[in-house]
Amino acid sequence: AIGLLLAYLLLPVVNALDTWLKVHAPALMARRSRTLAILAIYGLAIGIFTAVAGWLVPLVVGEIKDFWQQRESILAGVLRWTDELSTRFGTVEIPPTLQETVSENLRRIQSVVVSAAERGAIQTLLVVRSTISFLLGMLVVPFWVFYVLHGHAEIARGLNGLIPASLRPDIHNLLALSNDVLSAYIRGQLFLGLVIGVVTTVTLILLGVNYALLLGILAGFLELIPFIGPILSAIPAILLAGLESPQLAVWTAIAFILIQQLESVLLVPKVQGESVQLHPAAIMIVLVVGNELLGLWGMLAAVPLTAILRDIFHYLYLRLGEEAMTPELALARVRSEQLSLDNA
């Protein structure tokens, strides 16, 4: 899966560099242009990864070690914080039914924190063992991706030969529409994750919250889950800030709210407008459905899959409707209109 994702992301770059080499050095690059293009991309990626890892990894490892050494005190502080919150809440004059509901939720939070800590301690050894196996498996990925990128044309011709000639235009168009949505969505989500991760890290450092780098990286990864991800990333940051002081927890919560609002106003409309073009209400519905069907992976795939199915339905409707269009016209129509649930 990782190899397929890397090949999908690198293929347009390799194709562009391959074409550039053939145009600017046709005699020299006639047979070696694609190999050189792949090796150049690999070299650039390794250089960037080495530079970033050399600076970032020691900082992350340092925070992880410190967090692991302080795990018991952090857990005790979280439990003490929830106890104090529950005690203070009990002194407020509110309806008994509502007070009991909130108290029950606080008790559940405590049990979740304790069980999560216990599972984390048990899973640590398993993670170390599985990480070694994962790294050994990852050694195969660069070589596999190289052969996929180098033999892309041959693979495409082989798959094309399996499709009946009468269906090839429609299959190619459906794949093109799916690629339009998927590539734009992946680029948009990676951009959002990078921006939110950096902004969150800088904000938490300025506020003085411990483990700001780890929390920022977590926020960047959880940004891949629309709507729910930012909420999940705010919870551990607020809890850790609350161990320092209640005021810091409040400021941390305000910071996450402001970041989310700025993201919703400035970034998300542009990203969604250029990729999925789904109404926020529709996105929330498909996230719930995806979570019920496949859990976390269903939530990650729900939004782009819905947009792809929407465009496929639109294309098939134009091809098979009362006024059937040619494959070329149907493809151009879908790309020009980009029918969305927002406009439906």
Secondary structure, 3 states (H helix, E strand, C coil): CHHHHHHHHHHHHHHHHHHHHHHHCHHHHCCCHHHHHHHHHHHHHHHHHHHHHHHHHHHHHHHHHHHHHCHHHHHHHHHHHHHHHHHHHHCCCCCHHHHHHHHHHHHHHHHHHHHHHHHHHHHHHHHHHHHHHHHHHHCCHHHHHHHHHHCHHHHHHHHHHCCCHHHHHHHHHHHHHHHHHHHHHHHHHHHHHHHHHHHHHHHHHHHCCCCHHHHHHHHHHHCCCCCHHHHHHHHHHHHHHHHHCHHHHHHHHHHHHHHHHHHHHHHHHHHHHHCCCCCHHHHHHHHHHHHHHHHHHHHHHHHHHHHHHHHHHHHHHHHHCCCCCCHHHHHHHHHHHCCCCCCC
